[in-house]
Amino acid sequence: MAEILNMIECDVTELKNSLQNGARNLIDVREYAEFAGGRVKGAKLIPLGDIEKRYAEIDRDESAFVICRSGKRASEAQRKLFALGFSDVRNVRGGFEAWKAAGFDFEKDARVVWSLERQVRFAAGSLVVFGVLLSWMIHPVFIALSAFVGAGLVFAAVSDTCGMAMMLAKMPWNKTNGAVCETITQKV
């Protein structure tokens, strides 16, 4: 019951006001490719899978705001941080999508890699085509590659986890590269 009471949410306007009033503890729990494509200025990237390893980088003496694309991963990060002893962790309702929809300024890396979702579509589609071509040109057994990828996509949809995305997230092009940022000012 105590965990339910600690689940604090805030909307993007509350987050913006807190940042303007000096809050510095904004943790973005998305993967690097998403973070590079757009983020709230001043957000610190700690992907959800790294929370238990890097929680010491978060100031316990201040309110911590966790944000992701839409709120699901931030909610999971919030639960993990509470389990690690944090007492004031706020999930930003609607995530970065809500921030953009509100017309608030954001920043992104000048050179952005494809989103993980787009990388998965490209890799899966390429493997399916490759499997079909190999089965046609070399031996029919290669159709199993296409079947394997199809089964993986079905499993990813049913379980809401994607092994291919987790593997792609570890690739060197999906790690921070120190790229120069640009600020996007939106017209409301």
C-alpha positions as a Python dict, from the first residue, in 0.01 Angstrom:
ca = {
    (1, 'M'): (0, 0, 0),
    (2, 'A'): (289, 239, 77),
    (3, 'E'): (418, 203, -280),
    (4, 'I'): (83, 318, -421),
    (5, 'L'): (88, 629, -200),
    (6, 'N'): (436, 723, -324),
    (7, 'M'): (342, 714, -695),
    (8, 'I'): (345, 1087, -763),
    (9, 'E'): (273, 1223, -1109),
    (10, 'C'): (311, 1570, -1245),
    (11, 'D'): (213, 1716, -1579),
    (12, 'V'): (451, 1888, -1819),
    (13, 'T'): (346, 2236, -1706),
    (14, 'E'): (436, 2149, -1345),
    (15, 'L'): (770, 2011, -1470),
    (16, 'K'): (839, 2327, -1670),
    (17, 'N'): (762, 2545, -1367),
    (18, 'S'): (985, 2330, -1144),
    (19, 'L'): (1272, 2356, -1394),
    (20, 'Q'): (1230, 2733, -1413),
    (21, 'N'): (1242, 2743, -1032),
    (22, 'G'): (1576, 2560, -1024),
    (23, 'A'): (1492, 2187, -1026),
    (24, 'R'): (1790, 1997, -1168),
    (25, 'N'): (1694, 1634, -1112),
    (26, 'L'): (1526, 1546, -1444),
    (27, 'I'): (1606, 1188, -1549),
    (28, 'D'): (1523, 1070, -1901),
    (29, 'V'): (1490, 690, -1897),
    (30, 'R'): (1466, 634, -2273),
    (31, 'E'): (1747, 486, -2483),
    (32, 'Y'): (2011, 709, -2640),
    (33, 'A'): (1858, 710, -2990),
    (34, 'E'): (1530, 849, -2853),
    (35, 'F'): (1708, 1094, -2624),
    (36, 'A'): (1926, 1222, -2910),
    (37, 'G'): (1615, 1278, -3123),
    (38, 'G'): (1459, 1518, -2872),
    (39, 'R'): (1460, 1586, -2500),
    (40, 'V'): (1375, 1843, -2235),
    (41, 'K'): (1671, 2076, -2196),
    (42, 'G'): (1878, 1978, -1893),
    (43, 'A'): (1755, 1618, -1879),
    (44, 'K'): (2011, 1356, -1777),
    (45, 'L'): (2004, 1030, -1972),
    (46, 'I'): (1990, 719, -1754),
    (47, 'P'): (1816, 445, -1957),
    (48, 'L'): (1564, 237, -1763),
    (49, 'G'): (1788, -70, -1783),
    (50, 'D'): (2071, 124, -1614),
    (51, 'I'): (1873, 270, -1320),
    (52, 'E'): (1998, 13, -1065),
    (53, 'K'): (2361, 64, -1177),
    (54, 'R'): (2356, 445, -1199),
    (55, 'Y'): (2110, 560, -931),
    (56, 'A'): (2397, 721, -736),
    (57, 'E'): (2406, 990, -1008),
    (58, 'I'): (2062, 1112, -893),
    (59, 'D'): (2048, 1366, -611),
    (60, 'R'): (1842, 1215, -328),
    (61, 'D'): (1807, 1553, -157),
    (62, 'E'): (1588, 1695, -436),
    (63, 'S'): (1267, 1587, -604),
    (64, 'A'): (1351, 1360, -896),
    (65, 'F'): (1146, 1384, -1213),
    (66, 'V'): (1148, 1081, -1445),
    (67, 'I'): (1044, 1111, -1808),
    (68, 'C'): (1027, 883, -2109),
    (69, 'R'): (836, 900, -2436),
    (70, 'S'): (485, 859, -2298),
    (71, 'G'): (509, 761, -1930),
    (72, 'K'): (528, 379, -1914),
    (73, 'R'): (906, 342, -1869),
    (74, 'A'): (917, 642, -1637),
    (75, 'S'): (657, 473, -1416),
    (76, 'E'): (877, 162, -1403),
    (77, 'A'): (1183, 378, -1323),
    (78, 'Q'): (983, 544, -1047),
    (79, 'R'): (904, 204, -891),
    (80, 'K'): (1271, 102, -913),
    (81, 'L'): (1390, 426, -751),
    (82, 'F'): (1139, 390, -466),
    (83, 'A'): (1268, 35, -413),
    (84, 'L'): (1622, 182, -396),
    (85, 'G'): (1515, 416, -114),
    (86, 'F'): (1424, 739, -296),
    (87, 'S'): (1131, 918, -136),
    (88, 'D'): (1032, 1190, -387),
    (89, 'V'): (1019, 1064, -745),
    (90, 'R'): (767, 1215, -985),
    (91, 'N'): (657, 1053, -1310),
    (92, 'V'): (601, 1314, -1583),
    (93, 'R'): (254, 1225, -1712),
    (94, 'G'): (248, 1187, -2090),
    (95, 'G'): (629, 1206, -2112),
    (96, 'F'): (823, 1383, -2383),
    (97, 'E'): (530, 1349, -2625),
    (98, 'A'): (318, 1562, -2390),
    (99, 'W'): (605, 1813, -2357),
    (100, 'K'): (620, 1855, -2736),
    (101, 'A'): (240, 1865, -2765),
    (102, 'A'): (236, 2151, -2513),
    (103, 'G'): (465, 2344, -2748),
    (104, 'F'): (753, 2372, -2501),
    (105, 'D'): (1108, 2418, -2628),
    (106, 'F'): (1332, 2113, -2643),
    (107, 'E'): (1677, 2022, -2764),
    (108, 'K'): (1815, 1742, -2978),
    (109, 'D'): (2150, 1629, -3107),
    (110, 'A'): (2248, 1792, -3435),
    (111, 'R'): (2315, 1449, -3583),
    (112, 'V'): (2045, 1201, -3486),
    (113, 'V'): (2047, 823, -3530),
    (114, 'W'): (1726, 644, -3625),
    (115, 'S'): (1486, 561, -3343),
    (116, 'L'): (1512, 205, -3210),
    (117, 'E'): (1170, 126, -3350),
    (118, 'R'): (1282, 232, -3698),
    (119, 'Q'): (1607, 33, -3661),
    (120, 'V'): (1407, -279, -3562),
    (121, 'R'): (1176, -241, -3864),
    (122, 'F'): (1478, -205, -4094),
    (123, 'A'): (1667, -501, -3944),
    (124, 'A'): (1361, -730, -3932),
    (125, 'G'): (1254, -641, -4285),
    (126, 'S'): (1609, -694, -4416),
    (127, 'L'): (1636, -1033, -4246),
    (128, 'V'): (1300, -1146, -4388),
    (129, 'V'): (1398, -1040, -4741),
    (130, 'F'): (1742, -1197, -4700),
    (131, 'G'): (1586, -1525, -4579),
    (132, 'V'): (1345, -1535, -4873),
    (133, 'L'): (1623, -1463, -5124),
    (134, 'L'): (1853, -1727, -4974),
    (135, 'S'): (1572, -1984, -4978),
    (136, 'W'): (1500, -1906, -5341),
    (137, 'M'): (1863, -1887, -5463),
    (138, 'I'): (2047, -2140, -5242),
    (139, 'H'): (1826, -2378, -5045),
    (140, 'P'): (1464, -2378, -4919),
    (141, 'V'): (1579, -2430, -4559),
    (142, 'F'): (1678, -2062, -4542),
    (143, 'I'): (1309, -1970, -4525),
    (144, 'A'): (1346, -2059, -4156),
    (145, 'L'): (1528, -1724, -4109),
    (146, 'S'): (1218, -1538, -4223),
    (147, 'A'): (995, -1757, -4005),
    (148, 'F'): (1223, -1698, -3704),
    (149, 'V'): (1206, -1319, -3749),
    (150, 'G'): (828, -1333, -3791),
    (151, 'A'): (793, -1539, -3473),
    (152, 'G'): (1018, -1291, -3290),
    (153, 'L'): (797, -1002, -3398),
    (154, 'V'): (485, -1184, -3278),
    (155, 'F'): (654, -1258, -2943),
    (156, 'A'): (761, -892, -2915),
    (157, 'A'): (404, -776, -2968),
    (158, 'V'): (253, -1024, -2721),
    (159, 'S'): (514, -973, -2447),
    (160, 'D'): (571, -600, -2510),
    (161, 'T'): (948, -664, -2507),
    (162, 'C'): (1174, -673, -2808),
    (163, 'G'): (1498, -867, -2797),
    (164, 'M'): (1611, -712, -3124),
    (165, 'A'): (1560, -360, -2986),
    (166, 'M'): (1752, -448, -2669),
    (167, 'M'): (2037, -582, -2883),
    (168, 'L'): (2034, -280, -3116),
    (169, 'A'): (2037, -43, -2818),
    (170, 'K'): (2380, -182, -2725),
    (171, 'M'): (2530, -108, -3069),
    (172, 'P'): (2797, 165, -3081),
    (173, 'W'): (2589, 401, -3295),
    (174, 'N'): (2323, 401, -3022),
    (175, 'K'): (2557, 528, -2752),
    (176, 'T'): (2623, 889, -2661),
    (177, 'N'): (2866, 1051, -2898),
    (178, 'G'): (2902, 1400, -2754),
    (179, 'A'): (2724, 1555, -3053),
    (180, 'V'): (2648, 1924, -3051),
    (181, 'C'): (2290, 2007, -2953),
    (182, 'E'): (2042, 2239, -3111),
    (183, 'T'): (1745, 2392, -2932),
    (184, 'I'): (1406, 2363, -3099),
    (185, 'T'): (1177, 2655, -3027),
    (186, 'Q'): (817, 2565, -3102),
    (187, 'K'): (550, 2805, -3215),
    (188, 'V'): (240, 2760, -2999),
}
